[in-house]
Amino acid sequence: MKKLYLVVGLGNPGKKYSNTKHNVGFDTIDILSERLGVKVNKIKHQSVYGEANIKGEKVLLIKPQTYMNDSGITVRGFSDFYKLPVENIIVIYDDIDIPVGNLRIRKKGSAGSHNGMKSVIYHLKDDKFPRIRIGIGKPNYDKDLISHVLGGFNKEDRELIDEAILNAAKAVEEIMNSDIERAMNMYNS
């Protein structure tokens, strides 16, 4: 029997948040769906999602529509519905503690200061699931955290982040095609 995997990109719904630092998880789902020829247009568990196939495994590409701080509601909804082990859930999100454009892939870990991940871990009651963190860098001394994460990228950073988003999508494919160790070796900055 085929396994089922969830690939969840964290972000905020609506045009207001498009192309912001906080939405690089959504952007990665968009690139991944494009690469796999899948439309992310179905609705379930307060999300939009699409169904893909990677190396014979069924993969749901998910963009929660709950806003970032409640992302765990969507993840838990899918997890409970399909009775999935947490190891079959990959979460992609932004991280201010990583330089712009760098990736960190891990098998498990804490949420750090990320409220979306705090919600996911809270609702799953577990932190032992793979994650891909995309570096968005820290705010400048004159900018608060909320303005930073809800702001866009300057031209120089946009080029770095576009490459990181593409690499995050490729890392998901590598995890599915091979394993997380290989993806970590290939894509961790």
N, C-alpha and C positions, 0 to 999 in steps of 0.2 A: 504494500500500500504506500502511496505517495505521502511524503511529509508535507505539512503546510508551514509556511514561514510568513511572518509579518515584517514588513520593512516600513517603519514609521518615520516620517520626516516631521519634525516639530516646527511650528510656526503659528502665525496669526492669520485668520481668514480676512478676506476683503482687499480691495485695490489699494486702500490706504497703507497697507503693510507690504505690498509687493516691493521686491528688490531691497528690503531692509536687511540689516545684519541679523536680526532675530529670525528671519525667514529662510536662512540657507538650508534648513532641513526640507522645507517645501520645495525649494529650488532643486535640490538633489533628487527628490521624487519626480519632479518634472523632467529632468535630464534622463533619469533612469527609465521612465515610461517612454520617452522618445526613443531611447536606444533599443528598448524591447518592443516597440511598436504597439504600446498598450495605451488605451484611453483611461484616465483617472476621472470617471464621471458617474460612478455608482454611489449610492448613499446608504450608509449603515452605521449604527453606533456613533452618531454625531460626527461623521467624517465623510469625505469623498475618497473613493478608493478605486483601484483597478486590479484586475487579475492577470498575472503574468506566469510564465513558465520559464524557469532557469534550470537547465540540466535535469529536466524531467520532474522537477519539484514545483509545486504550486506556491506562488508567492503573491501576497496581497500588498500592493503599494498604497500606503495610507497617509492621508493628510487630515489630521483632526481639525474639526471646525468649532472646537470648544474654546478657543483662545488658549494661548500658551500655558497659563497657570492651571488649567484643568485638563491638560492632555492625557493624563492618566485615566480619565473616565472612558475615553475612546479605546485606549489600549486594553484596559480591563474588560470592556465590552466584547472586543474581538477575542481576547484570551479566554474568557469564560465561555463564550458561544462555541468556540472550536475546541475547548479543553486542551489548550496548548501548553507545553512546557515553556518556561521563560527563555530557555536557550534558543528557542525558535523565533525570538523577537529581536529585531535589530532596530535600534533607535538612532536617528541622525539629528544632530542639533549643533547650535553655535556655542562657542566657548570663548569668553573674554580673557581667560588665562593662557591662551595659546596665541602665538603671533599670527597676524593676518595671513591666511592662505595655507597654514600648516594643518596637517591632519593628525589626530591621535585615535587609533583604533584600540579598543580594549575589550576583553571578554566579560568584564564585570566592573563594578566600582560604585562609588558614592555619587550623589547628585552634585556635589560641590555647591556652588552658589546659584545653580540654574533651577529656577522655579518650575519649569516644564518637566525637568527630570525628577525633581522632588515629587511632583504629582504622579508621575509614572511609577516611581518606586513605592510611593505610599499606596497607590491603588493595586499594584501587583503584589505588594508585601514581600518584595524580593529585589535584589540588585544584581543578580547573577545572570544578566543578559548582555549580549554584545552591543556595543555602541560605537558610533563614529562621530567624533567631535571635530567640528570645523572651526579653526581659529579665526576670530574676528578682532582680536587685539583689545587692549584696555582703552577706556576713554581718555582723551587729553585732559590735562589738569583743569581746564575751563568748562568741561562738559560733565553732566551727571550721567549715571549709568543708564537710566531709562532713555534719555535723549540719544545716548550712544547706540544702544541696541535697536531702537526704533528708527534710527537714522539710516541713510544710504551710505554707499561707499564712494570715495573719491575715485578719480579715473585710474590712478596707479593701483590702489587697493582692489578696484573692480577687476582688473586683469588677473591679479593674484587669486581672488576669490572665485572667479569663473573657472580657473584651472583646478582649484581645490574642490569645487562642486563636482566637476567632471571626474576627478580622481576619487571622490567619495562614492560616486555612482559605480565606477569601475571596481572599487573595493568591495561593494556589495556583491557584484557579480563574481569577484574572486572568492569571497567567502562561500558563495553558493557553489561555484565550480570546483573549488579546492578545499580550503579551510581558512579559519580566521588567522591562524599563525602565518600562513603565506601572505594573506592580505596585510597583516601588520608589518611583515618584513618588506613588502613592496611599497606601502603607502604611508607608513608612519614617518613624520618629518623629524 
